[in-house]
Amino acid sequence: MQIEPLPGHTYLIGLCCGDTRRWQFVEVDARGGEWWRDCEKDEEFCAGNLMYAWWIIEECR
C-alpha cells in the first residue's frame, strides 16, 4: 500500500542504505515537485533532486 503524503504531516522514511529519517511533507509546487523538510536537519528539499531511493514507511503521530 502506497501512502499519499499530506501537507504538514510527518512521515518515517526508509532510505536505500537501511537508515530511517523523519520528514515532514511541505507541498507540491506548480511544476509537480514534492517538497519535504528533514526534521533532523531542519532543511527543505525537493524530492526530485535526491540521488537515492526512499519510501514512506508510515505516518508519525
Rosetta constraint file for C-alpha pairs under 8 A:
AtomPair CA 2 CA 56 HARMONIC 7.81 0.50
AtomPair CA 3 CA 56 HARMONIC 6.67 0.50
AtomPair CA 3 CA 58 HARMONIC 7.57 0.50
AtomPair CA 5 CA 9 HARMONIC 7.19 0.50
AtomPair CA 5 CA 25 HARMONIC 6.42 0.50
AtomPair CA 6 CA 25 HARMONIC 6.36 0.50
AtomPair CA 6 CA 27 HARMONIC 7.95 0.50
AtomPair CA 7 CA 24 HARMONIC 7.70 0.50
AtomPair CA 7 CA 25 HARMONIC 5.07 0.50
AtomPair CA 7 CA 26 HARMONIC 4.99 0.50
AtomPair CA 7 CA 27 HARMONIC 5.54 0.50
AtomPair CA 8 CA 24 HARMONIC 6.21 0.50
AtomPair CA 8 CA 25 HARMONIC 5.67 0.50
AtomPair CA 8 CA 26 HARMONIC 5.85 0.50
AtomPair CA 9 CA 24 HARMONIC 5.55 0.50
AtomPair CA 9 CA 25 HARMONIC 5.79 0.50
AtomPair CA 9 CA 59 HARMONIC 7.36 0.50
AtomPair CA 9 CA 60 HARMONIC 7.81 0.50
AtomPair CA 10 CA 22 HARMONIC 6.64 0.50
AtomPair CA 10 CA 23 HARMONIC 5.54 0.50
AtomPair CA 10 CA 24 HARMONIC 4.01 0.50
AtomPair CA 10 CA 25 HARMONIC 6.27 0.50
AtomPair CA 10 CA 59 HARMONIC 6.02 0.50
AtomPair CA 10 CA 60 HARMONIC 5.53 0.50
AtomPair CA 10 CA 61 HARMONIC 7.75 0.50
AtomPair CA 11 CA 22 HARMONIC 5.63 0.50
AtomPair CA 11 CA 23 HARMONIC 5.45 0.50
AtomPair CA 11 CA 24 HARMONIC 6.13 0.50
AtomPair CA 11 CA 25 HARMONIC 7.70 0.50
AtomPair CA 11 CA 56 HARMONIC 6.51 0.50
AtomPair CA 11 CA 57 HARMONIC 7.26 0.50
AtomPair CA 11 CA 58 HARMONIC 5.74 0.50
AtomPair CA 11 CA 59 HARMONIC 4.26 0.50
AtomPair CA 11 CA 60 HARMONIC 5.08 0.50
AtomPair CA 12 CA 20 HARMONIC 6.66 0.50
AtomPair CA 12 CA 21 HARMONIC 5.79 0.50
AtomPair CA 12 CA 22 HARMONIC 4.78 0.50
AtomPair CA 12 CA 23 HARMONIC 6.60 0.50
AtomPair CA 12 CA 56 HARMONIC 6.13 0.50
AtomPair CA 12 CA 57 HARMONIC 5.51 0.50
AtomPair CA 12 CA 58 HARMONIC 5.45 0.50
AtomPair CA 12 CA 59 HARMONIC 6.11 0.50
AtomPair CA 12 CA 60 HARMONIC 6.19 0.50
AtomPair CA 13 CA 20 HARMONIC 5.38 0.50
AtomPair CA 13 CA 21 HARMONIC 5.10 0.50
AtomPair CA 13 CA 22 HARMONIC 6.00 0.50
AtomPair CA 13 CA 23 HARMONIC 6.77 0.50
AtomPair CA 13 CA 54 HARMONIC 6.69 0.50
AtomPair CA 13 CA 55 HARMONIC 5.64 0.50
AtomPair CA 13 CA 56 HARMONIC 4.67 0.50
AtomPair CA 13 CA 57 HARMONIC 5.53 0.50
AtomPair CA 13 CA 58 HARMONIC 7.48 0.50
AtomPair CA 14 CA 18 HARMONIC 6.77 0.50
AtomPair CA 14 CA 19 HARMONIC 6.22 0.50
AtomPair CA 14 CA 20 HARMONIC 4.67 0.50
AtomPair CA 14 CA 21 HARMONIC 6.73 0.50
AtomPair CA 14 CA 54 HARMONIC 5.47 0.50
AtomPair CA 14 CA 55 HARMONIC 5.31 0.50
AtomPair CA 14 CA 56 HARMONIC 6.28 0.50
AtomPair CA 14 CA 57 HARMONIC 6.19 0.50
AtomPair CA 15 CA 19 HARMONIC 5.40 0.50
AtomPair CA 15 CA 20 HARMONIC 5.89 0.50
AtomPair CA 15 CA 21 HARMONIC 7.73 0.50
AtomPair CA 15 CA 52 HARMONIC 7.58 0.50
AtomPair CA 15 CA 53 HARMONIC 6.17 0.50
AtomPair CA 15 CA 54 HARMONIC 4.52 0.50
AtomPair CA 15 CA 55 HARMONIC 6.83 0.50
AtomPair CA 16 CA 52 HARMONIC 6.73 0.50
AtomPair CA 16 CA 53 HARMONIC 5.29 0.50
AtomPair CA 16 CA 54 HARMONIC 5.94 0.50
AtomPair CA 21 CA 38 HARMONIC 7.53 0.50
AtomPair CA 21 CA 39 HARMONIC 7.90 0.50
AtomPair CA 21 CA 40 HARMONIC 7.79 0.50
AtomPair CA 22 CA 38 HARMONIC 6.36 0.50
AtomPair CA 22 CA 39 HARMONIC 5.62 0.50
AtomPair CA 22 CA 40 HARMONIC 7.13 0.50
AtomPair CA 23 CA 36 HARMONIC 6.28 0.50
AtomPair CA 23 CA 37 HARMONIC 5.47 0.50
AtomPair CA 23 CA 38 HARMONIC 4.62 0.50
AtomPair CA 23 CA 39 HARMONIC 5.44 0.50
AtomPair CA 24 CA 36 HARMONIC 5.59 0.50
AtomPair CA 24 CA 37 HARMONIC 5.09 0.50
AtomPair CA 24 CA 38 HARMONIC 6.57 0.50
AtomPair CA 24 CA 39 HARMONIC 6.69 0.50
AtomPair CA 25 CA 34 HARMONIC 7.85 0.50
AtomPair CA 25 CA 35 HARMONIC 6.42 0.50
AtomPair CA 25 CA 36 HARMONIC 4.59 0.50
AtomPair CA 25 CA 37 HARMONIC 6.48 0.50
AtomPair CA 26 CA 34 HARMONIC 7.63 0.50
AtomPair CA 26 CA 35 HARMONIC 5.30 0.50
AtomPair CA 26 CA 36 HARMONIC 5.09 0.50
AtomPair CA 26 CA 37 HARMONIC 6.68 0.50
AtomPair CA 27 CA 34 HARMONIC 5.96 0.50
AtomPair CA 27 CA 35 HARMONIC 5.32 0.50
AtomPair CA 27 CA 36 HARMONIC 7.27 0.50
AtomPair CA 28 CA 32 HARMONIC 5.54 0.50
AtomPair CA 28 CA 33 HARMONIC 5.36 0.50
AtomPair CA 28 CA 34 HARMONIC 4.53 0.50
AtomPair CA 28 CA 35 HARMONIC 6.11 0.50
AtomPair CA 29 CA 33 HARMONIC 5.31 0.50
AtomPair CA 29 CA 34 HARMONIC 6.61 0.50
AtomPair CA 29 CA 35 HARMONIC 7.40 0.50
AtomPair CA 33 CA 46 HARMONIC 6.22 0.50
AtomPair CA 33 CA 47 HARMONIC 7.00 0.50
AtomPair CA 33 CA 48 HARMONIC 6.40 0.50
AtomPair CA 34 CA 46 HARMONIC 5.57 0.50
AtomPair CA 34 CA 47 HARMONIC 5.60 0.50
AtomPair CA 34 CA 48 HARMONIC 7.10 0.50
AtomPair CA 35 CA 44 HARMONIC 6.77 0.50
AtomPair CA 35 CA 45 HARMONIC 5.61 0.50
AtomPair CA 35 CA 46 HARMONIC 4.46 0.50
AtomPair CA 35 CA 47 HARMONIC 6.16 0.50
AtomPair CA 36 CA 44 HARMONIC 5.49 0.50
AtomPair CA 36 CA 45 HARMONIC 5.54 0.50
AtomPair CA 36 CA 46 HARMONIC 6.34 0.50
AtomPair CA 36 CA 47 HARMONIC 6.96 0.50
AtomPair CA 37 CA 42 HARMONIC 6.23 0.50
AtomPair CA 37 CA 43 HARMONIC 5.37 0.50
AtomPair CA 37 CA 44 HARMONIC 4.16 0.50
AtomPair CA 37 CA 45 HARMONIC 6.39 0.50
AtomPair CA 38 CA 42 HARMONIC 5.34 0.50
AtomPair CA 38 CA 43 HARMONIC 5.42 0.50
AtomPair CA 38 CA 44 HARMONIC 6.36 0.50
AtomPair CA 38 CA 45 HARMONIC 7.96 0.50
AtomPair CA 39 CA 43 HARMONIC 7.45 0.50
AtomPair CA 45 CA 49 HARMONIC 7.65 0.50
AtomPair CA 46 CA 50 HARMONIC 7.45 0.50
